[in-house]
C-alpha cells in the first residue's frame, strides 16, 4: 500500500519532476504534487510525494528530512489526513 509524504520548505524553483527524481533515490515514486496558490498560480513551498510502500516512505523520511535540496533544508514526514474545512462564506 502506498504512503503519502508531506514535503515542506521546497524551493520555488523546484518542479514535480525534480521531486520525483530526488525521492526515487529512496524507492518507487507513485506521484509528486507541488501545491500552487489558487489565485496567483505560484508555488506555495510545499507538496506531497506518494511512495509505493510504507518501508520506502520511511526510508525517504530518514534520507531527506533536513537535507539541503535546491539551497533549502526540506522537511519530510508522513502526511496527515486532510481535515474537513468549513466554507468561509465566499461567493456561491
N, C-alpha and C positions, 0 to 999 in steps of 0.2 A: 504494500500500500504506500502511495506517495505521501511525502511530508512537505508542508509548505513552510518556508523560512521568511522571516521579516529581515530586510536589509536596509539599514539606515545610514545616514551621513554619506550618501553617494554623491560623487561629483556630478555637477550639472552638465558636464561634457560626456558622461557615460551613455552608452546605448544598451539596449536589451541584448544585443549580440556580445558586447563586452562582458556583461554579467554572465551570459551563458558560457562563454569561453573560460572565464575565471572559475566558475563553480563546477565546470566539467572536470577540473583537476581533482575534485572530491568524489565524483561519481556521475551517474547519468542525470542530466537536467531534463525534466519534463517540460518546464516552461519558465520564462523570466519575464516579469512585467514591471516597468518603471511607471510610477504614478505621476500624472500630469495635473496641473491646475485646470479646472474646468473652464474658467473664464479666460485665462491667458494662453493655455496650451503649453506653458513652461513646466519643466520638471520640478517636482517638489522635494527632491533629495532623498527619496526612499522608494522601496519597491518590494517585490516578492519573488522568490525563486522556489520552484517546486522541484524537489529531488525525488527520484524514483523509489527510494526506500528510507525508512527511519534511520538505518545504520549510516547511509550516505549523508543524510541530513545532519546527523550528529558529528560525522567526520568534517563536514563543511563548517559547522559552527566552531569546532575546535581549530580548524585550519585558518579560518578567515576572520573570526571576531577580533576586532582590534588591529587587523592587518592594514597596512597602507595600500590603498588602491586609488590610482589617479590623484595622488598627493593628499588623500584624506583617509583617516582611520575609520574604516567601516564598522558598523555594529551589525552582528548577525546573531539571531536567536530564533527559536521556533515561534511561528506566528500564532497569535491567539485568535480564537473565533471572532468574527466581526460582530460587534454589538449592534442591536437594532437601534436605529436613530429615529427620533420623532421629527415630524415636519416642523419647519421653522416659520411657517405661515407665509411663505412666498407666494408668487402668482400660481394659480392653478389652472 
